[in-house]
Amino acid sequence: MITEQQVMNALSTVQEPELHRDLVTLKMIRDVSIQNDNVNFTIVLTTPACPLRGQIDSEATAAVKKIPGVKNVSIKWDANVPTDARISGRLQMDVRSTIAVASGKGGVGKTTVAVNLAVALAQQGARVGLLDADIYGPNIPIMLGVENQKPLAENDKILPIEAFGLKLMSMGFLVSPEQAMIWRGPMLHSAIQQFLRDVEWGALDYMVIDLPPGTGDAQLTLAQTLPLTGAVIVATPQDVALSDVVRGVSMFKRLEVPVLGVIENMSYFLCPHCGERTDIFDHGGAHRMADKMNVPFLGEIPLDPKIRLGGDTGLPVTITEPDSPLGLAFKNVSQQVAAKVSVLNAQAAQGELISAGAIPIIKR
């Protein structure tokens, strides 16, 4: 007779690759059932966007099949994103993790990356909100095709606009496109606080926050108002953009916000006719800079007219072509970001002061 204890003992030899603890210790195994020579159980991942699910699947299956008498192993999958406990302690929000998307300078495609990152996370089953904190240049409504919608209010709360599985809030919903936001710092601070406190976000696994470029009031306001689980920095390969990455990384470190990593956008161009690759803005600079700054490199996004077209038409490439090389590039980045967030939250729950890869961990 195959027993549940045998199954749990076998699974205790399988480690979660990012957290470096076994599946049983991490309480990732549920609903074990045994029917003759068939073993069934559920693995609860720390994110629905787990990049190493295939590895966990093969190792768990192999471990259980070593039990004498087992012929078939069936695994169901679930996910439970760990919570950054500081968020609920500071604001009355049911948000498990907050991801700031930043850039040292404008023009590097930061908002495009934020939009496609959020969509990719939602496509993999996560509950995602997208907050447009770029008060002076709120482009997210256009990029998601909802620029003509206006949020409603209910029970003294603003209801976010919804599109492609995302919950959205932006100053672009509240002012006309012709209106310039000529605001000083205190007004910017107040607007961001209202977007956090007065919007009915509901339960979210991830709140992705699109920051304005640079190192100014919006970044400081967010760090002071809302605990940021981590920050992603978007850059292009050329030196003039990379010099600003250094400032961005330094700013977040001073604010005690872990840097999840750097993304190289517009990394290269592939000719759609001949397939020839051209490194228009150089190539690999963001990777080298990430190594120099001792932060993770999260991936490359190519330069492609379809990405630009998706932003202009309100149909992101992750929606129109999710299985294309472009869509998969954003999916890969989203999985890397989700994995880094899971590691940070799991370690914070343990009260550990350690370094996971190259991520600076701050004891909370």
Beta strands, then each sheet from edge to edge (+ up, - down):
strand 1: 15-16
strand 2: 21-22
strand 3: 29-35
strand 4: 38-45
strand 5: 72-79
strand 6: 95-102
strand 7: 128-132
strand 8: 153-154
strand 9: 157-158
strand 10: 161-163
strand 11: 166-170
strand 12: 204-210
strand 13: 230-235
strand 14: 259-264
strand 15: 269-270
strand 16: 277-278
strand 17: 297-300
sheet 1: 1+ 2-
sheet 2: 3+ 4- 5-
sheet 3: 10+ 11- 7- 12- 6- 13- 14- 17-
sheet 4: 8+ 9-
sheet 5: 15+ 16-
end
